[in-house]
Amino acid sequence: MSVTVIRSNELQLRDRGGPPGIARVGRAISSDLSPSMGAGIAQFDKCSSSWRVLYDEIIYVIEGTFTLTSGGQVHQAKAGDIMWIPKGTSLKYGGEGAKLFYTVYPGNWKELMQAANSADALETEPSN
């Protein structure tokens, strides 16, 4: 393993909401590069996206205003602010001209979830 530079202009941002507005996420560090961490860039502008996080997450707001709603509380972060989101939090991401850097742990949460679901399926299959 060696140092890797990921160019922001090479990230593929995928739509996660809108129109109207935009909600996009681009993964920069995936399980191909690191099994323990994940990271990327996200944009939210006059659009929201609901989710239950399956990992611990840290968000750094690069520009704009990022809004996270969870448990009836609205949390706002502006450029330069950092937000901590614990695993298992049900939330809605949103914002006004928000551009974020995020990092998640574990980065391979999708693979871990698939493996757990496969193990659960094996345990519940009837034996002959």
C-alpha positions in Angstrom: 0.0 0.0 0.0 1.3 3.4 -0.9 0.2 7.1 -0.7 -2.6 7.8 -3.1 -3.8 11.2 -4.3 -7.4 11.4 -5.4 -8.2 14.4 -7.7 -11.5 16.0 -6.9 -12.2 16.6 -10.5 -12.0 12.9 -11.1 -14.7 12.0 -8.6 -18.0 10.6 -9.9 -20.8 12.3 -8.0 -24.0 10.2 -7.9 -27.4 11.7 -7.5 -29.1 11.0 -4.2 -32.0 13.4 -4.6 -33.7 16.1 -6.7 -34.8 17.7 -8.7 -35.8 20.1 -7.4 -32.4 20.9 -5.9 -29.4 18.5 -5.8 -28.1 15.9 -3.5 -24.9 14.2 -4.7 -22.3 12.0 -3.2 -18.9 11.0 -4.6 -16.9 8.3 -2.8 -13.1 9.0 -2.9 -11.9 6.3 -0.6 -13.7 3.0 -1.1 -13.0 -0.5 0.2 -10.8 -1.1 -2.9 -8.3 1.3 -1.3 -9.0 0.9 2.4 -11.1 -1.7 4.2 -11.2 0.3 7.4 -12.1 3.8 6.2 -14.3 5.5 3.6 -14.3 9.1 2.5 -15.7 11.4 -0.1 -17.4 14.6 -1.1 -21.1 15.5 -1.0 -23.3 18.3 -2.2 -26.7 19.4 -0.9 -28.6 22.3 -2.3 -32.3 22.8 -1.6 -32.7 19.0 -1.5 -32.7 16.4 1.2 -31.9 12.7 1.6 -33.0 10.4 4.4 -30.9 7.6 5.7 -29.9 5.5 8.8 -26.1 5.5 9.1 -24.6 2.1 9.4 -21.2 3.5 10.4 -19.6 6.3 12.4 -19.4 9.5 10.3 -17.5 12.8 10.5 -18.5 15.6 8.2 -16.4 18.7 7.5 -18.4 21.5 5.8 -16.3 23.1 3.0 -18.9 25.7 1.9 -22.5 26.7 2.4 -24.8 25.5 5.1 -25.3 21.8 5.9 -28.4 20.7 7.8 -28.9 17.4 9.5 -32.3 16.5 11.1 -32.4 13.6 13.6 -34.7 12.8 16.4 -36.7 16.0 15.8 -33.7 18.2 16.2 -32.2 20.3 13.4 -28.4 20.6 13.4 -26.8 23.2 11.2 -23.1 23.5 10.3 -21.4 26.1 8.2 -18.1 26.3 6.3 -15.3 25.2 8.7 -17.6 23.3 11.1 -17.2 19.6 11.9 -20.1 17.3 12.7 -19.9 13.9 14.4 -22.7 11.3 13.6 -22.7 8.0 15.6 -23.5 4.7 14.0 -27.2 3.9 14.0 -28.5 7.5 13.7 -31.6 7.9 11.6 -31.4 11.3 9.8 -32.1 13.5 6.9 -29.2 15.3 5.2 -29.9 18.7 3.5 -28.4 22.1 2.9 -28.2 25.3 1.1 -25.2 25.4 -1.3 -23.5 22.9 1.0 -20.3 21.1 -0.1 -18.9 18.6 2.4 -16.0 16.2 3.0 -17.1 13.1 4.9 -15.3 10.1 6.3 -16.9 6.9 7.6 -15.8 4.0 9.7 -15.8 1.2 8.9 -15.3 2.0 5.3 -16.4 -1.4 4.2 -19.8 -1.3 5.9 -21.6 -2.5 2.8 -19.5 -5.7 2.6 -19.8 -6.3 6.3 -23.6 -5.9 6.1 -23.8 -8.3 3.1 -21.7 -10.9 4.9 -23.9 -10.6 8.0 -27.0 -11.0 5.9 -25.5 -14.0 4.2 -24.6 -15.6 7.5 -28.2 -14.9 8.8 -29.6 -16.5 5.7 -27.5 -19.6 6.2 -28.5 -19.9 9.9 -32.2 -19.7 9.0 -32.2 -22.2 6.1 -33.7 -25.6 7.1 -31.3 -28.5 7.2 -32.2 -31.8 5.7 
